[in-house]
Amino acid sequence: MSEVDLSRASLGALSARLDEVEGYLHIDDRRAEARALEEQSARPDFWNDAEAASATMARLTRAREDIAAIDDARRKLDDAMAAFDLAEEMGEDELLDEAQQLADELTSDLGELELASWFTGEFDHGDAIVTVTPGQGGLEAQDWCEMLFRMYLRYCDRRGWKVTVNDAPVGEVIGLDRATFTVSGKNAYGMLRAEQGVHRLVRISPTDAKKRRQTTFAGVEVLPVLPEDVEVEIDPNDLRIDVYHASGHGGQGVNTTDSAVRVTHLPTGIVVTCQNERSQLQNKAFAMGILRSKLYELEQERRAAEIDELRGPKHDIAWGNQIRSYVLYPYQLVKDLRTGVERGNVDSVLSDGDLDEFVVGYHRWNVGGRSEG
């Protein structure tokens, strides 16, 4: 089914929408920025500071991507209008079908561009570290942890993001004790921060012989992967590093050496484990990267808390303060309790990772000022 009922008025509406998106993205400024960065990268001494050069090239890549996306959208709009005019003039259905297809593609493209324009945070356009932790519910919660983990793997696959599983030890009987993975791709952190919070599952317990209804919780934490130029001070004397034998999710032995790494930050009690890589050094590097992000987030929360003291008390995120409910029994429904977005096809969400409606709904709600009602 087409996303747009094709007419001269609907094409005019798409044109106005594209003009708005160009304004949101400050595309003229992006073009000027790209030219300046290209000139900078052409200097003979540009790569003398490899770290600074890499950061500059990353900015240039993002600017070029935004410009290319707008140029492609503008081309599709021009082609759709030309095809529509010719179809009216010549009465050819094939040209009308071509205009319809281009209008549908443009509608989808504009949705993605509008979404990207909402990401104004320092790390929104970068990669993300996601941790899923079982909450209340015992064995059921570990199973729920694995269900969410697999849902996110499918969602990332749908969006073309690369996933690196850092740590996913199996539970004692079923499910996962926890799952930590890094997501690499455009706007990964910006998109996935919509998922941070408590997720609630209601279903008939698969482990209960009496087949009673069970309510289970799991927490999702989303952190940005910090660029190398972001400074986070970590005193080596504050760390305890343990190595142990790795085992993968599903119970398989990952390797035969003690390559898994557990890093404990003694002042805060933060513990990070990584066992995905075969090399102890690689696991340690991943674990330290995750620890950097956690300590950075902790410092940001500390500063925010100081400001919040002036604003009055604030409820902590805790079990029972869920952001989304997934009900499998006595009816089927996934509902985001912040935005009101809901879906009756639970399988499409949990099994197919079809989360865009919820993620986009959250960001639209967030940008809209979280208005009441």
N, C-alpha and C positions, 0 to 999 in steps of 0.2 A: 504493500500500500504506500502511495506517495505521501511524502511529508508536507507537500505544498500543493494546494489546488491552483493550478497554473492559470494566470491571467496577467494582463498588463499591470493591474493594481498590485498583485502579489509580487511581481518582479520589482515594482517600485518600492514595495515594503522591504524586500531583501536589500535593495540598493541603500535605502535609508539606514537599515540595520548595519550594513557593512561600513557606512560612513561613521556610525557611532562606535563600532569596534576599533576603527582606525584611530578615533579620538581617544578611546580608553587606553590603547597601546602606545599612544604618542608616537605614531609611526614615522612622522617627519623627524622627530628627535632621534629615533632608532636608526634612521638612515644616516643622519649626521654622525651619530656615535660609531656606526659601522665604518664610515669613511675615516674617522679619526683613528680608530683602532687598527685599521688596515695600514694607514700611514705609519703608525707606531710599530707595527709588526714587521714593516719593511726596513727598519733601521738596521745597520750592520751589527750594532751591539745588542740587539733585542734579546738574544738568547744567552747573554752573559749571566743574567740572573734567571735561571731556568724556572724557579718557582713562580716568580712574578710574571714571567712570559707565559707560563701555562695558565695562570689565572686570567691574563689578558685574552688569550686565545679562547678560553671558555666563554668569556663575555662576548667576544666577537661571534662565536658560533651561535650563541643564544640570539644575538641581534639579527644575524643572517637568517636564522630560522623564522623569527617573527616577521621579517620583511618578506621572505619567500612565501610564507603562509598567506599574508595579505595580498601579495602580487598574484598568487594562484587563485585566491578568492575573487579578486577583481577580474581576472581573465575568465573565470567560469561565469561571472555575472554578465560580462560583455558577450560571451558566446551564447549564453542562454537567451539574452535579449535579441541578438541577431537571428538565432534559430526561430524564435517565436515570431518575429516580424516576417521572416521569409515564409513560415508556415501559414500565417494569416494571408499573405500575399498570394502564395502559390497553392494553398489548400492541401499541403502534403502532411499526412499523419506522421511520417518518419521524422520530419523536422520537429513536429510538435512533441514527439516522444523524446527526441534528443534534448529539447529545451526543458522538458519535465525532468529528465535524468540529471541534467546540470543543476537545475534549481534544487532538487533533492540533495545532491552532493553539497551544494553551497550552504543549504540550511544546516546540514550536519557539521560542516567546517566552521560555520559561524558559532555554533554551540560550543565547540572546542575552544575557539578563539576568545569567546566571552568568558568562558571558565578560566582560561589562562590569565585574562586581564584582572581577575579577582585575586591572583596570587601576588601579593605585594610584600610578603615577609622576606627577610634576608635569605632564607634557605629554601623557600617554597619551590624553586625551580630545580632543586637538586635531589639527591638520593635520600632514602629513608631507611631507618632501622626499626623493625617491627618486632615486638615481643608479645606473645600471647601466654597468659598465665592462668591456670585453673583457679577458680575461686571456691565459693561454697558449693558443696555437692559431692565431695569425696571422689570415688571412682568415676561417677557420672561427669564430674567437672573435667577430669583428665580426658575423657572421651570427647567432651564438648571442645576442649582445647584443640584436639586433633582435627575435629570437624571445621573449626574456624581457620586453623592453619591451612587445611586443604582448600577451603573456600578462597582464601587470599591468594594461594598459589594459582588457582584458576583465574581469579580476577586479574592478577598481574600478567598472566599469559594472554588474556583477552586484550590487554592494553599494550602488549608488546614489550613489557618491561622484563629485564633480567633479574632473576632471584638467586641469591647465594644463601643457602641454609647454613647458619653459623652454629646452631645448637638446637637439637630436637630429641632429647633423651626420652625413651619410652617410659610409660607409667608401669607400676608394679603388675597390673593385671591388664588394663586396657588403656588406650589413648596415649597422650604425651604428658610428661611431667611439666613441660614448658616448651615453647618454640621461639627461637630468635632467628630472624632472617633479614638480609639486606636487600633492598629493592633499588635497582638502578634503572633510571629512565627519566624522560622529560616530565617535570612537574610531579615526580613520585611523592616527595614529601608533602607538597601542597595538597595533592589529592588525598593521600592516605591519612593525613591528620584528622580528617572527618571521622575516622574509625576509632579514635582514642576514647576510651571509656569502658564501661561495663556492659557486657552483652549477656542477655538472659535467654535461656532455652527452656521451653515447657514441652514435655513429651511423656509418653509411656516409657518407663525405665526398661532398657534392654537387659539390665542385670537383676531385675526384681522378679522373682518367680510369680508373685501375685499380680504383676503387670499394673502397678500403681503409677499414677501420674507423678512426675518428678520435675522440680524446678532447679535449674543449674545455672551457675554464673561463671564467666571468665572475663579477665581484664585484658584490654589491648592497650599497649603503650607504643607510641610512634615518636621517634626522635629523628632529627636531621643528621645525615652524615656530614660532619664538619669539614670544610675545606682546610687544607694544611696551613693556610695563613691565619686561621683563627687560633688564638693562643689560649691554651688551658694548662695551667701549671699543675704538674703531678710530681710530687716528691717520691723518688724511688723507695725511700725509707718508709713511706706510707703504704707500700704494697706488699701483699703476701701472694706469691705465685706458686701454685701447686700443679703438678702434671699427673695424669692418670690415663688408664686405658680407655680408648674411645669406643663408643658403640652408637650406631646410627638409629634413626627412627625406623621402626619395623623390627628391631632386635638384631639386625645384622652387625657383625664386627666390621668396623670401618678399616682397621689395620691391626697390625700385630705389635705395635710399639706404643709406649706411653706418650702419645703425641697430644692428647687432649689437654687443654690448659684452663685452669680456674684462677682468675685474678680477683683478689679481695682488696678493696680500698679501705684500710683500717679506720680512718677517721669518720667515714660516713657509713661503713658497713655494706657498701654496694659490692655485689658479687657478679662477675661476668664470666661465663664459660663459653668456650668455643672448641668444637671437635670436628668440624667439617673437613678441614684440610689435613693432608697426610703429614705435613711438616709441623713440628712443634713451634718453629719460628713463625710460620704463617698463622697458626692458630693464635699465638701470642700477639701478633700484629693486629689481627682482627679484633681480639678481645680488648686490646688497648684502644683501638679506634672506637669501639662501643663505649668503653669507660669514659673516654673524652667527651662523647656526646652526652652521656648521663650526667657527668659532673658539670658540664656547661648548662644543661637543663636545670640542674639543681640550683646553680647560682642564679639563673634567670628567675626561678621560682622564689628564691630567697629575696631577691630585689622586689619582685612583684608583691610578696607578702608584706614587706615593709610599707609599700604604698597602700595595700588593702587594709592595713591596720587603721588608716585614716578614714577608710570608707565603711568600716563596720565589719561584722562577722561574715564569713563565707563558708558554704558547705563544701567539705572535702568530697572528692570522688571516692566512693566506697561501695562495697558489695550492697546491692539493693538499690543503688542510685543509677539504674541502667540507662543507657542511651538508646538501646534498641532491643526489642523482644522478638524472638523467633518461636512461634507457637506451632507445634505439630499435632497437638491433641488438647481439647476435643474438636478444634477446628484448625485450619491452616492459615497462618498469617505472619508476615514479617512486617513490623511497624517500628519506625523511628520515632521515639517519644519526644524528640526535640522539634522535628519538622512536620510530623504528621504524615510523612510519606509512608505508604504501605503497599504491600504486594501479597496477593493470595497464592501465587505460585511459589511456594517455599523452595521447591526443588531447583528452580531456576537460579535462586540465590545461593543456596548451600552447595548444590552439586555443580552448577555451571558458573558460579562466580559472577553472576549478572548483578553487579553492585552499583553501576553508574547512576541509576536513578536515585539511590540513597546518598551517594557521595556528592553528586551535583546538587541534590536537594538541600544537603547540609550547607554547602558553600553559598547557595542562593539565599538561604535563611540567614546565614552568618553576615553576608554582605548587606542584607536588607535591614540590619540592625536588630535582628532577633525580635522583631515586632510581636506584640502580644496577639493571641488568637491564632 
